[in-house]
């Protein structure tokens, strides 16, 4: 009878946690944030305790798991509406290599050693660090690598003028001191003033640029970004 009870509990918890994970949203397991990972581990531990302890009611596991799911969904909703909360929960990506130079201070801060760096560079099929334009350690632990583009750094793209390429220095090199690519300028109708400051631009300049996309109000923009070449992307609501 005890074995039958364990099997039934296992079956119930399997389908229950399956539904719970679907409610928590679609995200690859390897891309879970620390917050999501902690909740997933806690859910697994609670489920195991109830499966092993047949003398305890299943409701003693269901209630805490439902509470954790409510916390996760509520926090996810808040992070969608508030970028500082999102950065606090998910973390901020770290630049480890910029223009072929390794950022040792950031590696030390992230407790990220050279063996880890070389391993992930090889996974990105990179053999020469000096050829790396930007290497960013994402909040998921994945290393995103962007290689130098000699052709784009030596000449402007076809049809580009000085007026529509405001991010280039003399000599056609980008003057964005970016931390992320692309660099968000508007997120869910909210202007990212800190990123505008990195570009040395103002809201007045951004509004003029958006007029090219027939946008007259920041709140009408769901997402707007710019890459290191000065190309702007606008997605209206």
Residue pairs with C-beta under 8 A, 6 or more apart in sequence:
2 54
5 54
6 51
6 52
6 54
9 50
9 51
9 54
9 58
10 51
12 58
13 47
13 50
13 51
13 58
13 61
16 47
16 62
16 65
17 43
17 44
17 47
17 65
20 43
20 65
20 66
20 69
21 40
23 69
23 73
24 36
24 39
24 69
24 72
24 73
24 76
25 76
27 36
30 140
30 142
31 140
31 142
32 40
32 140
33 89
33 90
33 91
33 139
33 140
34 89
34 90
34 91
35 72
35 75
35 89
35 90
36 72
39 68
39 69
39 71
39 72
42 68
43 65
43 68
46 61
46 64
46 65
47 61
47 65
49 56
49 61
50 56
50 58
50 60
50 61
75 85
75 89
78 85
79 85
79 86
79 89
79 90
80 86
80 188
81 188
83 187
83 190
83 192
90 139
91 139
92 139
93 136
93 137
93 138
93 139
93 144
93 179
93 180
94 103
94 106
94 109
94 110
94 136
94 137
95 103
95 106
95 134
95 135
95 136
95 137
95 179
96 102
96 103
96 106
96 107
96 110
96 112
96 117
96 135
96 136
96 137
96 143
97 103
97 117
97 129
97 132
97 134
97 135
97 145
98 133
98 134
98 135
99 133
99 134
99 148
100 129
100 130
100 131
100 132
100 133
100 148
102 117
102 129
106 112
107 113
107 114
107 117
110 137
112 137
117 135
117 143
120 142
120 143
121 127
121 129
121 132
121 135
121 143
121 145
123 143
124 143
124 145
126 132
126 145
126 147
131 147
131 148
132 145
132 146
132 147
132 148
133 146
133 147
133 148
133 149
133 228
134 145
134 146
134 178
134 181
134 228
135 143
135 144
135 145
135 146
136 143
136 144
136 145
136 179
136 180
136 181
137 143
138 144
146 181
152 229
153 172
153 173
153 174
154 172
155 172
156 165
156 168
156 172
157 229
165 230
166 201
166 205
166 230
167 174
167 175
167 176
167 199
167 226
167 228
167 229
167 230
168 174
168 175
168 230
169 175
174 228
174 229
174 230
175 200
176 183
176 198
176 199
176 226
176 228
176 230
177 198
178 198
178 228
179 198
181 227
181 228
182 225
182 226
182 227
182 233
183 195
183 198
183 199
183 225
183 226
183 227
184 192
184 195
184 223
184 224
184 225
185 191
185 192
185 195
185 196
185 206
185 224
185 225
185 226
185 232
186 192
186 206
186 218
186 221
186 222
186 223
186 224
187 223
188 222
188 223
189 218
189 219
189 220
189 221
189 222
189 237
190 218
191 203
191 206
191 218
193 203
196 202
196 203
196 205
196 206
199 226
203 218
206 218
206 224
207 216
207 218
209 232
210 216
210 218
210 221
210 224
210 234
213 234
213 236
215 221
215 234
215 236
219 237
220 236
220 237
221 234
221 235
221 236
221 237
222 235
222 236
222 237
223 233
223 234
223 235
224 232
224 233
224 234
224 235
225 232
225 233
226 232
226 233
227 233
